[in-house]
Amino acid sequence: MLTRRTILFAAACSIAACLTRNRFASAGPAAADDASALAFVSAIYNSYTTGSKDGVWIDSGRKLRRYFEPVLAEAMNKDQENAAKRHEVGELDSDPFIDAQDFDIKHFDVAIKDTAPGKVTATVTFDNFGKQETIVLDLIAIKNDWRIYDITWPRDAEPKTLRGVFRLKRQGY
């Protein structure tokens, strides 16, 4: 049975949905890109701040393809497989998302900047064991999903990049 309360609630929900849709429509595609890129990066870094402290495991080709663009994912996977055959550590000697092997991260901040259609830069800042860190992720949209094209770590006097570790050129970004 329809009551006045039910009708008013349905009307309020409809109005709210229209206003929300119009807000995002007027904000343009860049705002939607920013929101989805922020969600992608936040999902990564949330795993470092939860009570379980697991971080992100990228120990298989499938997992690598979930986070990285295809060429970079393939280079990382090939390196992991070759290192495992030799019972050695691969080229990547730390967690690429935090540039460390161990972590104690309580919170993080992400700033998203549009660089081109389907490309954004995410600057992530956090404290790890009391030391402030800044990691820059270059993201690229592939089939409506974000993937990491490159990561830059501010090591020593000269920044180091993930593509540089695997000797991949920055083409088309």
FENVEN-V406199 format. One record per residue. RES is the residue in one letter. SS is DSSP state (alpha for helix, beta for strand, coil for the rest). PSI is psi in degrees with one decimal (none if undefined). NEAR is the number of other C-alpha atoms within 10 Angstrom. Layout:
# FENVEN-V406199
res:RES ss:SS psi:PSI near:NEAR
res:RES ss:SS psi:PSI near:NEAR
This chain:
# FENVEN-V406199
res:M ss:coil psi:130.1 near:4
res:L ss:coil psi:129.8 near:6
res:T ss:coil psi:166.8 near:8
res:R ss:alpha psi:-36.2 near:9
res:R ss:alpha psi:-43.5 near:9
res:T ss:alpha psi:-43.2 near:11
res:I ss:alpha psi:-45.0 near:11
res:L ss:alpha psi:-39.5 near:11
res:F ss:alpha psi:-44.8 near:12
res:A ss:alpha psi:-41.1 near:12
res:A ss:alpha psi:-42.7 near:12
res:A ss:alpha psi:-40.4 near:12
res:C ss:alpha psi:-41.2 near:12
res:S ss:alpha psi:-44.2 near:12
res:I ss:alpha psi:-44.2 near:12
res:A ss:alpha psi:-40.1 near:12
res:A ss:alpha psi:-42.4 near:12
res:C ss:alpha psi:-44.2 near:11
res:L ss:alpha psi:-42.0 near:12
res:T ss:alpha psi:-45.3 near:12
res:R ss:alpha psi:-43.8 near:12
res:N ss:alpha psi:-36.6 near:12
res:R ss:alpha psi:-45.8 near:11
res:F ss:alpha psi:-33.0 near:13
res:A ss:alpha psi:-40.0 near:12
res:S ss:alpha psi:-22.7 near:10
res:A ss:alpha psi:-23.5 near:11
res:G ss:coil psi:172.7 near:11
res:P ss:alpha psi:-26.4 near:13
res:A ss:alpha psi:-38.3 near:17
res:A ss:alpha psi:-39.6 near:14
res:A ss:alpha psi:-40.8 near:13
res:D ss:alpha psi:-44.9 near:21
res:D ss:alpha psi:-43.7 near:20
res:A ss:alpha psi:-43.5 near:12
res:S ss:alpha psi:-35.3 near:16
res:A ss:alpha psi:-41.2 near:26
res:L ss:alpha psi:-40.9 near:18
res:A ss:alpha psi:-41.4 near:13
res:F ss:alpha psi:-49.8 near:17
res:V ss:alpha psi:-41.6 near:23
res:S ss:alpha psi:-37.7 near:15
res:A ss:alpha psi:-37.4 near:12
res:I ss:alpha psi:-54.0 near:15
res:Y ss:alpha psi:-22.2 near:21
res:N ss:alpha psi:-31.2 near:16
res:S ss:alpha psi:-13.4 near:16
res:Y ss:alpha psi:-12.9 near:21
res:T ss:alpha psi:-5.2 near:17
res:T ss:coil psi:167.4 near:13
res:G ss:coil psi:-25.9 near:8
res:S ss:coil psi:-26.0 near:8
res:K ss:coil psi:39.5 near:14
res:D ss:coil psi:-31.2 near:11
res:G ss:coil psi:-162.4 near:18
res:V ss:coil psi:121.9 near:18
res:W ss:coil psi:123.2 near:10
res:I ss:coil psi:62.2 near:19
res:D ss:coil psi:17.4 near:12
res:S ss:coil psi:160.7 near:13
res:G ss:alpha psi:-39.2 near:16
res:R ss:alpha psi:-44.5 near:12
res:K ss:alpha psi:-38.4 near:14
res:L ss:alpha psi:-42.8 near:21
res:R ss:alpha psi:-21.6 near:19
res:R ss:alpha psi:-30.2 near:15
res:Y ss:alpha psi:-27.7 near:21
res:F ss:beta psi:152.7 near:20
res:E ss:coil psi:156.6 near:19
res:P ss:alpha psi:-44.2 near:16
res:V ss:alpha psi:-44.4 near:13
res:L ss:alpha psi:-42.5 near:22
res:A ss:alpha psi:-41.4 near:23
res:E ss:alpha psi:-42.5 near:16
res:A ss:alpha psi:-41.1 near:17
res:M ss:alpha psi:-41.5 near:25
res:N ss:alpha psi:-44.3 near:21
res:K ss:alpha psi:-41.6 near:14
res:D ss:alpha psi:-43.4 near:16
res:Q ss:alpha psi:-43.6 near:20
res:E ss:alpha psi:-44.4 near:15
res:N ss:alpha psi:-40.9 near:13
res:A ss:alpha psi:-39.7 near:14
res:A ss:alpha psi:-38.8 near:12
res:K ss:alpha psi:-34.9 near:8
res:R ss:coil psi:1.0 near:9
res:H ss:coil psi:44.8 near:9
res:E ss:coil psi:172.9 near:10
res:V ss:coil psi:140.6 near:12
res:G ss:coil psi:-170.5 near:17
res:E ss:coil psi:-33.6 near:13
res:L ss:coil psi:111.1 near:14
res:D ss:coil psi:10.9 near:10
res:S ss:coil psi:170.5 near:12
res:D ss:beta psi:119.6 near:15
res:P ss:coil psi:-23.4 near:17
res:F ss:coil psi:-25.2 near:19
res:I ss:coil psi:-3.7 near:22
res:D ss:coil psi:46.1 near:20
res:A ss:beta psi:164.9 near:11
res:Q ss:coil psi:-31.6 near:9
res:D ss:coil psi:156.2 near:13
res:F ss:coil psi:151.5 near:17
res:D ss:coil psi:83.6 near:13
res:I ss:coil psi:124.7 near:20
res:K ss:coil psi:-38.5 near:15
res:H ss:coil psi:168.5 near:14
res:F ss:beta psi:161.1 near:17
res:D ss:beta psi:144.1 near:13
res:V ss:beta psi:130.3 near:19
res:A ss:beta psi:125.8 near:13
res:I ss:beta psi:135.2 near:20
res:K ss:beta psi:124.8 near:15
res:D ss:beta psi:132.6 near:16
res:T ss:beta psi:-27.1 near:13
res:A ss:beta psi:167.6 near:11
res:P ss:coil psi:125.7 near:11
res:G ss:coil psi:12.5 near:20
res:K ss:beta psi:132.5 near:23
res:V ss:beta psi:160.1 near:25
res:T ss:beta psi:129.5 near:23
res:A ss:beta psi:119.4 near:23
res:T ss:beta psi:117.8 near:18
res:V ss:beta psi:127.3 near:20
res:T ss:beta psi:141.9 near:17
res:F ss:beta psi:162.3 near:20
res:D ss:beta psi:127.2 near:16
res:N ss:beta psi:113.6 near:18
res:F ss:coil psi:39.1 near:12
res:G ss:coil psi:-2.1 near:10
res:K ss:beta psi:127.2 near:8
res:Q ss:beta psi:132.2 near:9
res:E ss:beta psi:148.3 near:17
res:T ss:beta psi:123.8 near:18
res:I ss:beta psi:136.0 near:18
res:V ss:beta psi:122.9 near:20
res:L ss:beta psi:125.4 near:23
res:D ss:beta psi:120.5 near:20
res:L ss:beta psi:149.1 near:28
res:I ss:beta psi:139.2 near:24
res:A ss:beta psi:126.2 near:18
res:I ss:beta psi:114.7 near:13
res:K ss:coil psi:49.4 near:8
res:N ss:coil psi:14.3 near:10
res:D ss:beta psi:144.9 near:15
res:W ss:beta psi:139.8 near:25
res:R ss:beta psi:153.6 near:26
res:I ss:beta psi:124.9 near:27
res:Y ss:beta psi:-36.6 near:24
res:D ss:beta psi:158.3 near:21
res:I ss:beta psi:135.9 near:21
res:T ss:beta psi:128.9 near:20
res:W ss:beta psi:132.9 near:19
res:P ss:coil psi:74.3 near:14
res:R ss:coil psi:134.9 near:11
res:D ss:coil psi:-135.7 near:7
res:A ss:coil psi:-22.3 near:6
res:E ss:coil psi:129.3 near:8
res:P ss:coil psi:151.3 near:9
res:K ss:beta psi:145.8 near:14
res:T ss:beta psi:154.9 near:19
res:L ss:alpha psi:-42.4 near:20
res:R ss:alpha psi:-35.3 near:18
res:G ss:alpha psi:-37.5 near:13
res:V ss:alpha psi:-38.8 near:12
res:F ss:coil psi:13.7 near:14
res:R ss:coil psi:43.9 near:11
res:L ss:coil psi:137.1 near:14
res:K ss:coil psi:153.0 near:9
res:R ss:coil psi:88.2 near:10
res:Q ss:coil psi:133.6 near:5
res:G ss:coil psi:13.1 near:4
res:Y ss:coil psi:none near:14
